[in-house]
Every structure is written in C-alpha cells, then in structure tokens.
C-alpha cells in the first residue's frame, strides 16, 4: 500500500504501479498538470470513454523532465487491477480515490514516490 504525505500522513490509497520492465520512477516530483477525463492520446481514445484506461482524473507529474503529460497519477477503467504492478510507469487509483485526491492537490504540490 502506498501513502501520500504532506508533512504528516495525509491519506492511504491502494494503487497500481509500474511493471517490472517499466517501473514507476522514484523521486521527488511536482504536480504540473491536471485534467478531468483526459483523452488517451497514445491509443486515440476520447476522454470519458468507457474503454479509456486513464479513468476520470489525471494528475500530471514532471517525472524525467516531462510537462505532466507522460507520467501521472490517474484513475482506471479496470479497478480490479488495483494493487498489481502492471502500469507503464504511472500510478493508477480507483476513480473515486483519484477524484478525492484531484480535488485537494494543487498544481505545484510536491509528490514523493518511494
């Protein structure tokens, strides 16, 4: 189980992280982009579509110098996979959990992934 901290433990959520050959990068990052019902550009799937595996919210992180459009914390259309290491490096959450987080985390927030 992963934890989100501000200076103290903020909340605990079950998450999915990167697979062995595409691990979720560890380090200190910043929230640089946020979007509701983000399209899945790589597979040309519209935002909010039932087959969009990015779920209902996208919280983009500046991992590896990106602008928040490559790595992020997002929902999923496959909530039964939460807890497994199967993503391409992002952090997946249940949609209700990422919606809660999205409403409380602002651009500029620091995210530490360990």
C-alpha positions in Angstrom: 0.0 0.0 0.0 1.3 3.5 -0.8 0.9 6.6 1.2 0.6 10.3 0.4 2.2 12.6 2.9 2.2 16.4 3.2 4.3 16.7 6.4 2.3 14.0 8.1 0.4 11.1 6.6 -2.4 12.6 4.6 -4.3 9.6 3.3 -3.6 6.0 2.3 -4.9 4.5 -1.0 -4.4 1.2 -2.8 -2.7 1.8 -6.1 -1.2 0.1 -9.1 2.4 0.9 -10.1 4.7 0.2 -13.0 5.5 -3.3 -14.2 9.0 -4.8 -13.6 10.3 -3.7 -17.0 8.6 -0.2 -16.8 8.7 0.7 -13.1 7.2 3.8 -11.7 10.1 6.3 -11.3 11.1 7.0 -7.7 12.0 10.5 -6.5 10.6 13.9 -5.7 8.4 15.4 -8.3 5.9 18.2 -8.8 2.2 18.3 -9.9 2.4 20.4 -13.1 -0.8 19.5 -15.0 -4.3 18.4 -14.1 -7.2 17.3 -16.3 -10.6 15.7 -16.0 -11.5 12.9 -18.4 -8.1 13.1 -20.2 -8.1 11.6 -23.7 -5.7 8.6 -24.1 -3.7 10.1 -27.0 -1.4 7.1 -27.5 -4.4 4.9 -28.4 -6.6 7.7 -29.7 -9.4 7.1 -27.1 -11.6 10.0 -26.1 -11.7 11.3 -22.6 -14.5 9.8 -20.6 -14.9 6.9 -22.9 -15.6 3.5 -21.1 -12.5 2.0 -22.8 -10.2 4.8 -21.7 -7.8 3.3 -19.2 -6.8 6.7 -17.8 -10.1 6.9 -15.8 -11.8 10.1 -14.7 -8.8 12.3 -13.5 -5.2 12.9 -14.5 -2.7 14.5 -12.1 0.4 15.0 -14.3 3.9 14.9 -12.7 7.2 16.4 -14.1 8.9 13.0 -14.0 12.0 12.8 -16.2 11.6 16.4 -17.2 8.2 15.9 -18.8 5.4 18.5 -18.7 2.9 16.3 -16.9 1.6 14.6 -20.0 3.7 11.3 -19.8 3.6 10.2 -16.2 0.8 10.8 -13.8 -1.5 9.7 -11.1 -4.8 8.7 -12.7 -7.9 6.7 -12.4 -8.6 3.5 -14.3 -11.4 1.6 -16.1 -10.1 -1.6 -14.6 -10.4 -1.1 -10.9 -9.9 -4.9 -10.3 -6.3 -4.5 -11.2 -5.5 -2.0 -8.4 -2.7 -3.4 -6.2 -0.9 -5.0 -9.1 2.3 -3.9 -10.8 1.1 -3.6 -14.3 1.1 0.1 -15.4 3.6 1.6 -17.9 5.1 3.7 -15.0 2.1 5.7 -13.9 0.2 5.4 -10.6 -3.3 4.2 -11.1 -6.0 4.6 -8.5 -9.7 3.8 -8.2 -11.7 6.6 -9.8 -13.4 7.7 -6.5 -9.9 7.9 -4.8 -8.3 9.9 -7.6 -11.3 12.2 -7.7 -10.9 12.9 -4.0 -7.1 13.5 -4.4 -7.6 15.7 -7.5 -10.0 18.0 -5.6 -7.4 18.5 -2.9 -4.0 18.6 -4.7 -3.0 21.8 -6.4 -0.5 22.5 -9.2 2.9 22.9 -7.6 2.3 20.3 -4.9 5.3 18.1 -4.2 4.9 14.3 -4.7 7.5 11.9 -3.3 7.5 8.4 -4.8 9.4 5.8 -2.9 
